[in-house]
Amino acid sequence: MSQERTITKVVPGQPTSDGAGVKLTRMIGTGQLDHLDPFLLLDCFESDQPDDYLAGFPSHPHRGFETVTYILNGRMRHKDNQGHEGVIEEGGIQWMTAGRGVVHSEMPEQKEGLLKGFQLWVNLPAKDKMSQPHYQEHSSDEIPCDIDENGNIIRVIAGQSAKGTQGPIQTEQTQASYFDISLVAEKSVSLPIPVEHVGFVYTISGDVTVVGSEHQVKAYQLGVLSEGSQLTLQAKTDSRVLVITGKPLREPIAWGGPFVMNTREEVYQAFEDFRANRF
């Protein structure tokens, strides 16, 4: 018998800035929610004011984890020191495995208009922290969609839907699932969630109720999920939510700015390698 997942905590997020002054709301990686193993950080960016985003994220390093950039509106150019360059456009996803180290920039490819999206940091297990950097990139039309009997639309970016639709992103290390769901007013949608996964719901617009939970997750809020094997969402109005889950690594976390390793010594080595141009 399926056990329904409920909401154990609702997080409103913390306004902040990063990069060269880009305004963000940080949902994971704050005093309210330090991390949610294997997820280290979730930033939401949304502005139609160019001064809030034009400075972007000039060249900076990463080691030991993955960065996941999902663009809802606008365009973001990515360029790294390995010779990789491309543009993430509306509805597109980039899943970058930084591994042993990469230096990259992420700059808005627009001078005006709305820029809206998310960056998620996903930890890597110790055995993969020094792996070769690589990318998984998919445009909007490469992401499959399910439409259920209620008219809800489930974009399957990673993981597998209730209908068996497989997302294009492969996430062997954490078995992460990443769904973007558009719910019809007064309707519900159910998703199977692996029992061993932790996860969260983030409401992009509208408001949703998780069946069996006392908490609503309103727009711009994150709800941490309890244990269970199924998640059922209901919406009073047309709503849009992200549902993201993954298998915990249960390993020590040593975090130093753009580097996430297992020990402080490994973090110090990452800084030394970066200074010595060994990335």
N, C-alpha and C positions, 0 to 999 in steps of 0.2 A: 504494500500500500504506500502511495506517495505521501511524503511528509512536506507540508507547505512551508516554504521559507517566509519569514516575517522580517520586519525592520527592527533592529536592535538599537539604532542610533540615527538621528538626523543631524547632518552637518551643514551649516549655512555657508561655509567658506570664508576665506580671509582675503580682503583686497591687498594686493602687493604689486610690485613691478620686478621685472627681470630683464636680462639682456641689456640693451642700451636704453632702458626706460619704458619698455612695453608694459602697459597696464594689464593686470591679470587678476583673476580670482583663484586662489589656491584652495582646492578641496581636500587633497591628501598631501601631507607633508607640513602640517601645522601643529600647534599645540592641541588643537581639538581632535585631530586624527593624524598621528605621527606617521604611520604607514599601515598598510593592510596587506601583509605578506601574501603574494609576491609583489604587490603594487607599492611603489615607493612615493609616487607623487602624481597628482592630477592637477593640471592648470587649465582654466577655461579663459579664453580671450574673446572679447566681443566689443567692437566699437566701430562707429562710422565716422569717428573723428581722426583724421590722419595723424595728428600729433600724438595720439595714443599708441600708434603702432609702427609708424614709418621708420623709426630708428632700428627696429628689428633686433635680431640676435647675431651680432658680428661673430667672427671666428672664435670658437671656444672648444675645449676638449671634452671627451667622455671616455670612460673605461668601466667595464664590469657589469653593464646592464643594457637594456633596450629602451629606445625612445620611440613612441608611437604618436604620430601627428595625423590628426583627422580634421580636414577642412570642410566646414559647412558652407561658408560664404567667403569668396575672395580667392587669392592665389598667393602661394608662398614658394620662393625659390630656395632650393637647397644646394650647397656646394661644399665639397670636402677636400682634404689634402691627399686623397687617394685618386683624384681625377674624376670622381662621380659628381654629376650635376643634373638637376631636373627641377620641374615645377609641380607642386602639389596643387591641383585645381579643385574647384567646388565638388564635394562629394568624394574626393580621393583620399587615400590612406597611404602613409609611408611608415613601415615598421623597420626601424634601423637597429640592427644588433651591433652595438659599439665594440663589444668584445675587448680585445687587448688594447684598443685605442684608436680613436679617430678625432680629427680636428675639423669642425664644420661650421658653416654659417647658415642661418635661416632668415631670409629677408623677404618682406612683403613685396609681391610683384604687382603693386598697384599704388597709385598716388592718392586715390580717393575711394569712397564707397565703404561698404561694410566688410570688415574682416572678422570672421567668427570661426572658432574651432576649439580643439583640445590638444593638449600634449600629456601623454601618460608615460610614466617611467615604470618599466617592468624589470625586476631583479633577475639576474642570471645565477645559476648554481655555481659553486666554486670550480667545478670541472670545466665550465664553459666561459669563465670570466676572461680568460686570455685567448679566446678563440679568434679566428679571422673575422674582421668586420664584414658585414654584408647587409643587403637591403632587400626588402619585399615592398614593392610599390604597385598600387593598382588604382586605376581611374574609376570614376563613379560607375561607368557602364560595365566594369568588370566585377562589380560586387553583386552577387545574386540576391534576389528578393523573394520572399514567400508572402502570399496574401491568404490569410486564413478565412474561415467561414463568416467571420464578423466584419471583414473588410480591413482588418489591421494589416499593416505592411511591416514585415520584419526584414531588415537588411542584415545579411549574415556576413560579417567582415572576417571573423575568426570563430572556429568552433562549428557546431552542428545544430541545426534547428530541430523542432519537433517533427518536421516533415522529412528530416534527413538531409536537408540542403547543407552542403559543406562550404564554409567560407574559404576564400583564396589564400588567406594568411596561415602559414604553418607555425605552430607554437609548441614544438616538442618539449622544450625545457619546462614550461609551466602549464602546458595544455590549456592556455588561456582562450576564453570565448569573448567575443566583442560583437554585440548586437545593437543596432540603431532601430528603434521601434516607433512607428507612428500609429497611435491608437485612435479609434473612432469613439466619439462621445457616447457614454452610457454602455460601452462594450468592454469585454475583458479579453486578455490573451494569456496563455500559459506556456511556459518554457520548461523543459527538463533541465535540471542543473546537476552535474555530478556531485555526489554526496561529499566527496573529499574537498571540493572547491570552497574558497571564500569568495565574496563578491560584493558588489554594490550596484545601486540604481542611481542614476543622475537624471533629473528631470530638466530637459531643455526648454520645454514650453508646456503650459497647461498645469495640471496637477494629477497625480496618480495615487491610488490606494493599493497597498499590497494586501491581498486577501489574508485574513487572520491576524492582521497587525492593527494596532491602535493609531499608528502614525500615518499621516499623509506625507508624501514627498512632493513639495510644491516646486515650481520653476526656480532654477538656480540653487536647488538643494540636492544633497547627496544622502542616500539612505543605505546604511550598512546592513547586509543581509545576515540572518541567522543561519543555522545549519538546516539541512533539508534536501529534498530531491526534486522539488518542483517550485516554480515561482509563478504566481498568478497576479497579474496587474489589472486594475480597473481604472477607467478614466471617466470623470464627470463631464469633461469637455474634450474636444480634440486635443490630444497631447502627444508629445514626443519625448522619448526617454532613451538613454543608453543603459544597457545591462552588460556589465563586465565581470567576469569571474575567472579564477585561476587556481591552480594547485599550489598550496604554500610550500616554500622551500625549507623552512624551519632550520635555517643556517644563521650564524652570527652575521650582523650587518655592521660594517665599519664605513662610515660615510664622511667623505671630505670634499665638499663642493661638488664638482662635476664627476667625481670618482666614487664608486660604491664597490667595496671589496669585503673580505671576510675578517681582515685584521688591520690594525692601525699601521703595521709595518708595510702591508701591501699598498695602503693609501699613500704613505710616504714615498714608496717606490714609484707609484704612478706619477706623483708630482715631479720626482727626479727624472723619470723617463720623459715627461713632457718638456721639462726645461732643457733636457739634452737632445731634443728633437728626435726621440726614438719612436714617436707615434707614426 
